């Protein structure tokens, strides 16, 4: 099982389509879960929270909805891949050796005690998912320029990955790659 998180900023160009096409070509016949970033939808949540000053839990649930919207968009661009929401659905034989899109389930994430903070974004949620499904690899595809020698801590300090990511991957038994879209 491979978890591939596609950053929301990939939607600002043709990069998203290119990445979806690469997944189709490279990973055909393998178990792949695509995790969508929240993109412009999550950016709107941040702006609304700044303006209206609502709490982190509300913002967290709205950001999950942003990821769900992106999952629907990904499905519209790659209709051959089903959307799956729950861990139990992902572990069914139906999805073995197939690519599918994760639309996170807020109740499942609440039950897992995922902190409601902007320090935890789709990066950390992809790491959490990778642990849950015993992934062998987690790939974060970004639009930012990535120094291949940079540590995860350095990438967090540069705000390329979220602040909670390093803690989320601590006990992970999977390989982690953070790559620019051109290097994917």
MDTraj code that builds the backbone (N, CA, C; nanometers):
import mdtraj as md
import numpy as np

residues = "UNK UNK UNK UNK UNK UNK UNK UNK UNK UNK UNK UNK UNK UNK UNK UNK UNK UNK UNK UNK UNK UNK UNK UNK UNK UNK UNK UNK UNK UNK UNK UNK UNK UNK UNK UNK UNK UNK UNK UNK UNK UNK UNK UNK UNK UNK UNK UNK UNK UNK UNK UNK UNK UNK UNK UNK UNK UNK UNK UNK UNK UNK UNK UNK UNK UNK UNK UNK UNK UNK UNK UNK UNK UNK UNK UNK UNK UNK UNK UNK UNK UNK UNK UNK UNK UNK UNK UNK UNK UNK UNK UNK UNK UNK UNK UNK UNK UNK UNK UNK UNK UNK UNK UNK UNK UNK UNK UNK UNK UNK UNK UNK UNK UNK UNK UNK UNK UNK UNK UNK UNK UNK UNK UNK UNK UNK UNK UNK UNK UNK UNK UNK UNK UNK UNK UNK UNK UNK UNK UNK UNK UNK UNK UNK UNK UNK UNK UNK UNK UNK UNK UNK UNK UNK UNK UNK UNK UNK UNK UNK UNK UNK UNK UNK UNK UNK UNK UNK UNK UNK UNK UNK UNK UNK UNK UNK UNK UNK UNK UNK UNK UNK UNK UNK".split()
xyz = np.array([
    [0.0850, -0.1181, 0.0000],
    [0.0000, 0.0000, 0.0000],
    [0.0886, 0.1232, 0.0000],
    [0.0588, 0.2157, -0.0904],
    [0.1303, 0.3425, -0.1001],
    [0.0286, 0.4543, -0.0803],
    [0.0638, 0.5517, 0.0035],
    [-0.0204, 0.6691, 0.0242],
    [0.0486, 0.7862, -0.0451],
    [-0.0253, 0.8519, -0.1347],
    [0.0278, 0.9669, -0.2080],
    [-0.0612, 1.0872, -0.1777],
    [-0.0027, 1.1863, -0.1124],
    [-0.0756, 1.3090, -0.0823],
    [-0.0432, 1.4114, -0.1895],
    [-0.1457, 1.4606, -0.2573],
    [-0.1295, 1.5626, -0.3607],
    [-0.1694, 1.6972, -0.3010],
    [-0.0707, 1.7867, -0.2898],
    [-0.0943, 1.9164, -0.2287],
    [-0.1982, 1.9978, -0.3021],
    [-0.2753, 2.0722, -0.2257],
    [-0.3792, 2.1563, -0.2832],
    [-0.3258, 2.2624, -0.3769],
    [-0.2006, 2.3034, -0.3572],
    [-0.1431, 2.4070, -0.4441],
    [-0.1181, 2.3554, -0.5860],
    [-0.1252, 2.2247, -0.6059],
    [-0.1079, 2.1689, -0.7409],
    [-0.2216, 2.2099, -0.8338],
    [-0.3308, 2.2593, -0.7764],
    [-0.4454, 2.2989, -0.8588],
    [-0.4254, 2.4344, -0.9263],
    [-0.3166, 2.5044, -0.8927],
    [-0.2919, 2.6360, -0.9522],
    [-0.2331, 2.6267, -1.0929],
    [-0.2100, 2.5049, -1.1391],
    [-0.1536, 2.4852, -1.2726],
    [-0.1988, 2.3481, -1.3231],
    [-0.1396, 2.3042, -1.4305],
    [-0.1706, 2.1713, -1.4845],
    [-0.1004, 2.0612, -1.4049],
    [-0.0304, 2.0978, -1.3002],
    [0.0447, 2.0004, -1.2207],
    [-0.0453, 1.8902, -1.1656],
    [-0.1650, 1.9251, -1.1232],
    [-0.2546, 1.8235, -1.0676],
    [-0.2857, 1.7155, -1.1712],
    [-0.3227, 1.7558, -1.2909],
    [-0.3528, 1.6594, -1.3981],
    [-0.2301, 1.5745, -1.4273],
    [-0.1141, 1.6385, -1.4344],
    [0.0102, 1.5641, -1.4608],
    [0.0358, 1.4596, -1.3522],
    [0.0148, 1.4966, -1.2272],
    [0.0372, 1.4022, -1.1168],
    [-0.0630, 1.2868, -1.1213],
    [-0.1888, 1.3172, -1.1485],
    [-0.2891, 1.2106, -1.1592],
    [-0.2529, 1.1149, -1.2727],
    [-0.2073, 1.1691, -1.3848],
    [-0.1666, 1.0848, -1.4974],
    [-0.0464, 0.9976, -1.4617],
    [0.0490, 1.0546, -1.3879],
    [0.1662, 0.9769, -1.3467],
    [0.1265, 0.8628, -1.2532],
    [0.0324, 0.8894, -1.1642],
    [-0.0145, 0.7834, -1.0744],
    [-0.0775, 0.6719, -1.1568],
    [-0.1583, 0.7085, -1.2536],
    [-0.2247, 0.6100, -1.3395],
    [-0.1217, 0.5216, -1.4102],
    [-0.0166, 0.5823, -1.4614],
    [0.0853, 0.5073, -1.5369],
    [0.1790, 0.4266, -1.4470],
    [0.2283, 0.4886, -1.3424],
    [0.3322, 0.4260, -1.2596],
    [0.2822, 0.3207, -1.1623],
    [0.1619, 0.3397, -1.1126],
    [0.1168, 0.2570, -1.0014],
    [0.0014, 0.1637, -1.0371],
    [-0.0243, 0.1475, -1.1637],
    [-0.1336, 0.0613, -1.2075],
    [-0.1127, -0.0802, -1.1529],
    [-0.2168, -0.1367, -1.0964],
    [-0.2087, -0.2714, -1.0419],
    [-0.1536, -0.2776, -0.9005],
    [-0.1291, -0.1619, -0.8394],
    [-0.0801, -0.1565, -0.7021],
    [-0.1836, -0.0872, -0.6152],
    [-0.1779, -0.1127, -0.4869],
    [-0.2694, -0.0479, -0.3926],
    [-0.2180, 0.0928, -0.3630],
    [-0.2956, 0.1936, -0.4038],
    [-0.2579, 0.3330, -0.3849],
    [-0.3772, 0.4093, -0.3283],
    [-0.3503, 0.4874, -0.2248],
    [-0.4515, 0.5779, -0.1711],
    [-0.4042, 0.7194, -0.1999],
    [-0.4857, 0.7951, -0.2700],
    [-0.4549, 0.9350, -0.2984],
    [-0.5230, 1.0205, -0.1920],
    [-0.4434, 1.1032, -0.1256],
    [-0.4949, 1.1946, -0.0233],
    [-0.4934, 1.3360, -0.0817],
    [-0.6097, 1.3993, -0.0910],
    [-0.6131, 1.5355, -0.1440],
    [-0.5808, 1.6384, -0.0363],
    [-0.5055, 1.7408, -0.0757],
    [-0.4919, 1.8569, 0.0115],
    [-0.6216, 1.9372, 0.0046],
    [-0.6331, 2.0362, 0.0886],
    [-0.7551, 2.1171, 0.0901],
    [-0.7556, 2.2306, -0.0106],
    [-0.6371, 2.2705, -0.0569],
    [-0.6259, 2.3723, -0.1607],
    [-0.6977, 2.5022, -0.1282],
    [-0.7552, 2.5610, -0.2309],
    [-0.8239, 2.6899, -0.2172],
    [-0.9417, 2.6811, -0.1210],
    [-1.0009, 2.5627, -0.1097],
    [-1.1132, 2.5464, -0.0169],
    [-1.0651, 2.5650, 0.1277],
    [-0.9507, 2.5066, 0.1621],
    [-0.8940, 2.5224, 0.2959],
    [-0.8470, 2.6660, 0.3184],
    [-0.7947, 2.7290, 0.2137],
    [-0.7540, 2.8690, 0.2253],
    [-0.8736, 2.9567, 0.2642],
    [-0.9897, 2.9260, 0.2094],
    [-1.1104, 3.0019, 0.2434],
    [-1.1510, 2.9793, 0.3888],
    [-1.1290, 2.8594, 0.4397],
    [-1.1574, 2.8322, 0.5808],
    [-1.0670, 2.9193, 0.6683],
    [-0.9387, 2.9256, 0.6347],
    [-0.8453, 3.0097, 0.7115],
    [-0.8907, 3.1557, 0.7128],
    [-0.9291, 3.2064, 0.5945],
    [-0.9761, 3.3448, 0.5858],
    [-1.1033, 3.3669, 0.6675],
    [-1.1963, 3.2741, 0.6587],
    [-1.3214, 3.2871, 0.7339],
    [-1.2948, 3.2836, 0.8841],
    [-1.2025, 3.1983, 0.9274],
    [-1.1713, 3.1918, 1.0700],
    [-1.1074, 3.3226, 1.1173],
    [-1.0205, 3.3797, 1.0361],
    [-0.9602, 3.5087, 1.0726],
    [-1.0663, 3.6173, 1.0855],
    [-1.1595, 3.6179, 0.9913],
    [-1.2629, 3.7210, 0.9932],
    [-1.3630, 3.7014, 1.1067],
    [-1.4083, 3.5778, 1.1275],
    [-1.5181, 3.5518, 1.2195],
    [-1.4732, 3.4987, 1.3558],
    [-1.3450, 3.4649, 1.3665],
    [-1.2861, 3.4226, 1.4949],
    [-1.3554, 3.3007, 1.5577],
    [-1.4003, 3.2056, 1.4738],
    [-1.4584, 3.0838, 1.5306],
    [-1.3473, 2.9901, 1.5764],
    [-1.3841, 2.8914, 1.6545],
    [-1.2882, 2.8046, 1.7234],
    [-1.2174, 2.7070, 1.6290],
    [-1.1101, 2.6467, 1.6815],
    [-1.0268, 2.5533, 1.6046],
    [-1.1030, 2.4272, 1.5640],
    [-1.1912, 2.3799, 1.6495],
    [-1.2666, 2.2575, 1.6168],
    [-1.3545, 2.2825, 1.4943],
    [-1.4209, 2.3969, 1.4907],
    [-1.5034, 2.4314, 1.3750],
    [-1.4167, 2.4439, 1.2500],
    [-1.3042, 2.5124, 1.2622],
    [-1.2135, 2.5275, 1.1479],
    [-1.1619, 2.3915, 1.1009],
    [-1.1304, 2.3034, 1.1960],
    [-1.0813, 2.1695, 1.1616],
    [-1.1860, 2.0931, 1.0789],
    [-1.3088, 2.0959, 1.1246],
    [-1.4145, 2.0251, 1.0515],
    [-1.4382, 2.0877, 0.9135],
    [-1.4275, 2.2178, 0.9047],
    [-1.4423, 2.2840, 0.7752],
    [-1.3256, 2.2483, 0.6829],
    [-1.2050, 2.2358, 0.7387],
    [-1.0884, 2.1976, 0.6580],
    [-1.1015, 2.0540, 0.6073],
    [-1.1608, 1.9673, 0.6875],
    [-1.1875, 1.8295, 0.6430],
    [-1.2865, 1.8333, 0.5255],
    [-1.3860, 1.9192, 0.5358],
    [-1.4790, 1.9355, 0.4239],
    [-1.4065, 1.9853, 0.2989],
    [-1.3048, 2.0702, 0.3176],
    [-1.2248, 2.1176, 0.2038],
    [-1.1552, 1.9996, 0.1364],
    [-1.1001, 1.9093, 0.2159],
    [-1.0370, 1.7893, 0.1590],
    [-1.1403, 1.7040, 0.0862],
    [-1.2608, 1.6950, 0.1416],
    [-1.3666, 1.6183, 0.0771],
    [-1.4050, 1.6807, -0.0569],
    [-1.4082, 1.8133, -0.0633],
    [-1.4370, 1.8803, -0.1899],
    [-1.3290, 1.8500, -0.2933],
    [-1.2045, 1.8529, -0.2486],
    [-1.0945, 1.8207, -0.3402],
    [-1.1042, 1.6750, -0.3864],
    [-1.1438, 1.5855, -0.2959],
    [-1.1605, 1.4446, -0.3342],
    [-1.2638, 1.4331, -0.4464],
    [-1.3717, 1.5079, -0.4349],
    [-1.4734, 1.5069, -0.5410],
    [-1.4171, 1.5616, -0.6719],
    [-1.3342, 1.6654, -0.6626],
    [-1.2724, 1.7208, -0.7832],
    [-1.1789, 1.6183, -0.8465],
    [-1.0964, 1.5518, -0.7628],
    [-1.0066, 1.4475, -0.8146],
    [-1.0869, 1.3395, -0.8858],
    [-1.1991, 1.3005, -0.8253],
    [-1.2854, 1.1977, -0.8852],
    [-1.3394, 1.2464, -1.0197],
    [-1.3727, 1.3743, -1.0285],
    [-1.4191, 1.4306, -1.1550],
    [-1.3111, 1.4269, -1.2624],
    [-1.1850, 1.4395, -1.2209],
    [-1.0729, 1.4361, -1.3150],
    [-1.0261, 1.2943, -1.3449],
    [-1.0490, 1.2036, -1.2519],
    [-1.0066, 1.0633, -1.2681],
    [-1.1227, 0.9733, -1.2259],
    [-1.2278, 0.9672, -1.3079],
    [-1.3500, 0.8954, -1.2693],
    [-1.3315, 0.7451, -1.2497],
    [-1.2199, 0.6898, -1.2943],
    [-1.1960, 0.5464, -1.2788],
    [-1.1615, 0.5083, -1.1352],
    [-1.1273, 0.6056, -1.0533],
    [-1.0874, 0.5774, -0.9152],
    [-1.2023, 0.6071, -0.8196],
    [-1.2392, 0.5101, -0.7380],
    [-1.3471, 0.5340, -0.6423],
    [-1.3012, 0.6214, -0.5259],
    [-1.3972, 0.6868, -0.4638],
    [-1.3732, 0.7606, -0.3399],
    [-1.4085, 0.6675, -0.2247],
    [-1.3210, 0.6636, -0.1249],
    [-1.3428, 0.5822, -0.0059],
    [-1.3230, 0.6714, 0.1160],
    [-1.4103, 0.6555, 0.2155],
    [-1.4051, 0.7428, 0.3325],
    [-1.3545, 0.6767, 0.4592],
    [-1.3874, 0.5522, 0.4797],
    [-1.3549, 0.4908, 0.6088],
    [-1.2421, 0.3897, 0.5974],
    [-1.1715, 0.3718, 0.7082],
    [-1.0627, 0.2741, 0.7126],
    [-1.1125, 0.1338, 0.6840],
    [-1.2275, 0.0992, 0.7372],
    [-1.2790, -0.0369, 0.7148],
    [-1.3071, -0.0613, 0.5670],
    [-1.3553, 0.0415, 0.4971],
    [-1.3782, 0.0263, 0.3529],
    [-1.2474, 0.0066, 0.2776],
    [-1.1421, 0.0761, 0.3218],
    [-1.0128, 0.0664, 0.2541],
    [-0.9517, -0.0720, 0.2666],
    [-0.9847, -0.1415, 0.3717],
    [-0.9222, -0.2696, 0.3977],
    [-0.9987, -0.3871, 0.3368],
    [-1.1043, -0.3579, 0.2620],
    [-1.1796, -0.4634, 0.1946],
    [-1.1041, -0.5114, 0.0715],
    [-1.1224, -0.6368, 0.0378],
    [-1.0564, -0.6965, -0.0787],
    [-1.0857, -0.6203, -0.2071],
    [-1.2013, -0.5561, -0.2122],
    [-1.2428, -0.4816, -0.3305],
    [-1.1377, -0.3781, -0.3715],
    [-1.0644, -0.3232, -0.2725],
    [-0.9707, -0.2147, -0.3007],
    [-0.8250, -0.2596, -0.3054],
    [-0.7989, -0.3869, -0.2886],
    [-0.6613, -0.4341, -0.2967],
    [-0.6095, -0.4186, -0.4394],
    [-0.4879, -0.3731, -0.4513],
    [-0.4217, -0.3542, -0.5807],
    [-0.4967, -0.2587, -0.6737],
    [-0.5605, -0.1595, -0.6138],
    [-0.6298, -0.0575, -0.6918],
    [-0.5946, 0.0796, -0.6380],
    [-0.6185, 0.1789, -0.7180],
    [-0.6019, 0.3174, -0.6759],
    [-0.7371, 0.3716, -0.6349],
    [-0.7395, 0.4429, -0.5229],
    [-0.8614, 0.5108, -0.4839],
    [-0.8287, 0.6423, -0.4141],
    [-0.9293, 0.7239, -0.3975],
    [-0.9158, 0.8584, -0.3424],
    [-0.9776, 0.8588, -0.2034],
    [-0.9040, 0.9126, -0.1066],
    [-0.9549, 0.9214, 0.0299],
    [-1.0301, 1.0516, 0.0499],
    [-1.1522, 1.0392, 0.0973],
    [-1.2315, 1.1535, 0.1414],
    [-1.2471, 1.1361, 0.2916],
    [-1.1674, 1.2068, 0.3709],
    [-1.1621, 1.1784, 0.5144],
    [-1.2968, 1.1933, 0.5835],
    [-1.3184, 1.1064, 0.6795],
    [-1.4409, 1.1022, 0.7576],
    [-1.4145, 1.1749, 0.8905],
    [-1.4821, 1.2870, 0.9129],
    [-1.4595, 1.3673, 1.0336],
    [-1.4822, 1.2877, 1.1613],
    [-1.5862, 1.2068, 1.1638],
    [-1.6150, 1.1290, 1.2845],
    [-1.5027, 1.0303, 1.3141],
    [-1.4491, 0.9674, 1.2106],
    [-1.3387, 0.8731, 1.2281],
    [-1.2133, 0.9444, 1.2805],
    [-1.1860, 1.0626, 1.2270],
    [-1.0704, 1.1399, 1.2723],
    [-1.0904, 1.1887, 1.4153],
    [-1.2132, 1.2282, 1.4517],
    [-1.2420, 1.2690, 1.5892],
    [-1.2215, 1.1517, 1.6848],
    [-1.2689, 1.0351, 1.6442],
    [-1.2551, 0.9149, 1.7270],
    [-1.1076, 0.8790, 1.7462],
    [-1.0238, 0.9093, 1.6479],
    [-0.8799, 0.8821, 1.6569],
    [-0.8065, 0.9910, 1.7349],
    [-0.8796, 1.0898, 1.7837],
    [-0.8237, 1.1992, 1.8640],
    [-0.7202, 1.2816, 1.7864],
    [-0.7474, 1.3045, 1.6586],
    [-0.6621, 1.3928, 1.5786],
    [-0.6833, 1.5351, 1.6302],
    [-0.5769, 1.6036, 1.6713],
    [-0.5928, 1.7393, 1.7253],
    [-0.6523, 1.8357, 1.6227],
    [-0.7412, 1.9214, 1.6692],
    [-0.8044, 2.0227, 1.5849],
    [-0.7193, 2.1488, 1.5915],
    [-0.6210, 2.1564, 1.5028],
    [-0.5290, 2.2694, 1.4979],
    [-0.4746, 2.2814, 1.3561],
    [-0.4358, 2.4030, 1.3181],
    [-0.3770, 2.4229, 1.1863],
    [-0.2366, 2.3634, 1.1777],
    [-0.1819, 2.3172, 1.2909],
    [-0.0534, 2.2451, 1.2877],
    [-0.0702, 2.1079, 1.2242],
    [-0.1939, 2.0612, 1.2175],
    [-0.2280, 1.9318, 1.1559],
    [-0.3079, 1.9619, 1.0298],
    [-0.2466, 1.9378, 0.9156],
    [-0.3154, 1.9591, 0.7879],
    [-0.3223, 1.8243, 0.7150],
    [-0.3519, 1.8299, 0.5877],
    [-0.3619, 1.7063, 0.5095],
    [-0.2295, 1.6296, 0.5056],
    [-0.1163, 1.6966, 0.5270],
    [0.0125, 1.6262, 0.5366],
    [0.0093, 1.5268, 0.6527],
    [-0.0243, 1.5768, 0.7703],
    [-0.0292, 1.4913, 0.8897],
    [-0.1401, 1.3877, 0.8798],
    [-0.2513, 1.4259, 0.8193],
    [-0.3599, 1.3285, 0.8028],
    [-0.3168, 1.2161, 0.7090],
    [-0.2395, 1.2486, 0.6062],
    [-0.1855, 1.1439, 0.5174],
    [-0.0921, 1.0517, 0.5954],
    [-0.0115, 1.1083, 0.6853],
    [0.0790, 1.0266, 0.7685],
    [-0.0011, 0.9372, 0.8622],
    [-0.1044, 0.9934, 0.9231],
    [-0.1909, 0.9131, 1.0105],
    [-0.2520, 0.7971, 0.9317],
    [-0.3020, 0.8270, 0.8127],
    [-0.3626, 0.7241, 0.7285],
    [-0.2599, 0.6174, 0.6909],
    [-0.1401, 0.6608, 0.6549],
    [-0.0347, 0.5655, 0.6169],
    [-0.0073, 0.4665, 0.7305],
    [-0.0102, 0.5145, 0.8535],
    [0.0081, 0.4242, 0.9685],
    [-0.1093, 0.3274, 0.9809],
    [-0.2288, 0.3797, 0.9654],
    [-0.3490, 0.2983, 0.9847],
    [-0.3593, 0.1837, 0.8847],
    [-0.3127, 0.2072, 0.7623],
    [-0.3258, 0.1056, 0.6569],
    [-0.1966, 0.0271, 0.6358],
    [-0.0990, 0.0462, 0.7251],
    [0.0316, -0.0216, 0.7152],
    [0.0963, 0.0018, 0.5794],
    [0.0993, 0.1263, 0.5406],
    [0.1592, 0.1645, 0.4128],
    [0.3088, 0.1352, 0.4132],
    [0.3619, 0.1062, 0.2963],
    [0.5065, 0.0877, 0.2828],
    [0.5752, 0.2181, 0.2459],
    [0.4970, 0.3125, 0.1910],
    [0.5555, 0.4393, 0.1480],
    [0.4518, 0.5500, 0.1575],
    [0.4986, 0.6676, 0.1965],
    [0.4173, 0.7889, 0.1990],
    [0.4905, 0.8918, 0.1140],
    [0.4218, 0.9425, 0.0117],
    [0.4797, 1.0420, -0.0770],
    [0.3954, 1.1693, -0.0665],
    [0.4604, 1.2798, -0.0326],
    [0.3934, 1.4094, -0.0320],
    [0.4399, 1.4848, -0.1558],
    [0.3464, 1.5166, -0.2452],
    [0.3796, 1.5880, -0.3685],
    [0.3397, 1.7337, -0.3492],
    [0.4385, 1.8215, -0.3649],
    [0.4215, 1.9637, -0.3369],
    [0.4529, 2.0473, -0.4603],
    [0.4047, 2.1706, -0.4609],
    [0.4440, 2.2639, -0.5663],
    [0.5697, 2.3406, -0.5266],
    [0.6033, 2.3389, -0.3991],
    [0.7220, 2.4096, -0.3497],
    [0.8504, 2.3408, -0.3960],
    [0.9561, 2.4191, -0.4055],
    [1.0885, 2.3639, -0.4352],
    [1.1368, 2.2907, -0.3105],
    [1.1817, 2.1674, -0.3279],
    [1.2233, 2.0832, -0.2159],
    [1.3731, 2.0564, -0.2258],
    [1.4432, 2.0855, -0.1199],
    [1.5847, 2.0491, -0.1114],
    [1.5899, 1.9012, -0.0747],
    [1.6423, 1.8156, -0.1620],
    [1.6419, 1.6714, -0.1332],
    [1.7251, 1.6337, -0.0098],
    [1.8123, 1.7237, 0.0345],
    [1.8942, 1.6971, 0.1531],
    [1.8277, 1.7451, 0.2826],
    [1.7172, 1.8179, 0.2715],
    [1.6515, 1.8747, 0.3892],
    [1.5860, 1.7657, 0.4734],
    [1.5973, 1.7799, 0.6040],
    [1.5306, 1.6873, 0.6957],
    [1.3829, 1.7252, 0.7056],
    [1.3042, 1.6372, 0.7628],
    [1.1620, 1.6678, 0.7833],
    [1.1472, 1.7893, 0.8739],
    [1.2322, 1.7993, 0.9742],
    [1.2273, 1.9139, 1.0651],
    [1.2551, 2.0446, 0.9894],
    [1.3510, 2.0410, 0.8985],
    [1.3810, 2.1595, 0.8181],
    [1.2641, 2.1940, 0.7260],
    [1.2019, 2.0924, 0.6682],
    [1.0864, 2.1176, 0.5816],
    [0.9703, 2.1763, 0.6616],
    [0.9538, 2.1326, 0.7857],
    [0.8497, 2.1897, 0.8719],
    [0.8834, 2.3347, 0.9062],
    [1.0097, 2.3616, 0.9359],
    [1.0521, 2.4984, 0.9673],
    [1.0314, 2.5910, 0.8475],
    [1.0472, 2.5381, 0.7268],
    [1.0259, 2.6159, 0.6040],
    [0.8783, 2.6222, 0.5651],
    [0.7923, 2.5590, 0.6435],
    [0.6474, 2.5526, 0.6203],
    [0.6124, 2.4831, 0.4893],
    [0.6966, 2.3877, 0.4497],
    [0.6680, 2.3058, 0.3322],
    [0.5788, 2.1885, 0.3728],
    [0.6010, 2.1365, 0.4934],
    [0.5106, 2.0384, 0.5536],
    [0.4567, 2.0999, 0.6819],
    [0.3476, 2.0454, 0.7330],
    [0.2875, 2.1064, 0.8517],
    [0.3681, 2.0773, 0.9784],
    [0.3398, 2.1541, 1.0813],
    [0.4160, 2.1476, 1.2056],
    [0.3944, 2.0182, 1.2833],
    [0.2845, 1.9510, 1.2604],
    [0.2563, 1.8261, 1.3311],
    [0.3082, 1.7015, 1.2626],
    [0.3601, 1.7164, 1.1407],
    [0.3976, 1.6010, 1.0594],
    [0.5061, 1.5150, 1.1252],
    [0.6105, 1.5778, 1.1751],
    [0.7224, 1.5010, 1.2341],
    [0.6758, 1.4132, 1.3493],
    [0.5883, 1.4661, 1.4319],
    [0.5346, 1.3858, 1.5422],
    [0.4458, 1.2739, 1.4890],
    [0.3694, 1.3026, 1.3870],
    [0.2766, 1.2027, 1.3318],
    [0.3493, 1.0840, 1.2697],
    [0.4690, 1.1046, 1.2164],
    [0.5413, 0.9954, 1.1495],
    [0.6413, 0.9241, 1.2410],
    [0.6515, 0.9669, 1.3661],
    [0.7519, 0.9113, 1.4568],
    [0.7565, 0.7597, 1.4593],
    [0.6447, 0.6952, 1.4715],
    [0.6425, 0.5489, 1.4821],
    [0.6089, 0.4819, 1.3498],
    [0.6098, 0.5577, 1.2434],
    [0.5742, 0.5016, 1.1130],
    [0.6821, 0.4082, 1.0616],
    [0.6389, 0.2998, 1.0003],
    [0.7310, 0.2006, 0.9457],
    [0.7403, 0.2112, 0.7939],
    [0.7055, 0.3254, 0.7411],
    [0.7015, 0.3450, 0.5971],
    [0.8090, 0.4444, 0.5546],
    [0.8481, 0.4318, 0.4297],
    [0.9419, 0.5263, 0.3691],
    [0.8669, 0.6570, 0.3437],
    [0.9337, 0.7698, 0.3650],
    [0.8719, 0.9009, 0.3443],
    [0.9501, 0.9761, 0.2374],
    [0.8769, 1.0277, 0.1399],
    [0.9383, 1.1143, 0.0384],
    [0.8543, 1.2411, 0.0258],
    [0.9213, 1.3546, 0.0295],
    [0.8567, 1.4837, 0.0038],
    [0.9200, 1.5353, -0.1239],
    [0.8391, 1.5501, -0.2283],
    [0.8934, 1.5827, -0.3600],
    [0.8170, 1.6978, -0.4256],
    [0.8890, 1.7687, -0.5103],
    [0.8270, 1.8681, -0.5950],
    [0.7532, 1.7957, -0.7068],
    [0.6460, 1.8520, -0.7548],
    [0.5640, 1.7909, -0.8608],
    [0.6464, 1.7493, -0.9826],
    [0.7501, 1.8256, -1.0160],
    [0.8323, 1.7911, -1.1327],
    [0.9173, 1.6672, -1.1097],
    [0.9453, 1.6370, -0.9841],
    [1.0281, 1.5224, -0.9499],
    [0.9466, 1.3989, -0.9145],
    [0.8168, 1.4113, -0.9243],
    [0.7291, 1.2999, -0.8879],
    [0.7225, 1.1989, -1.0016],
])
top = md.Topology()
chain = top.add_chain()
for i, resn in enumerate(residues, 1):
    res = top.add_residue(resn, chain, resSeq=i)
    for name in ("N", "CA", "C"):
        top.add_atom(name, md.element.get_by_symbol(name[0]), res)
traj = md.Trajectory(xyz[None], top)
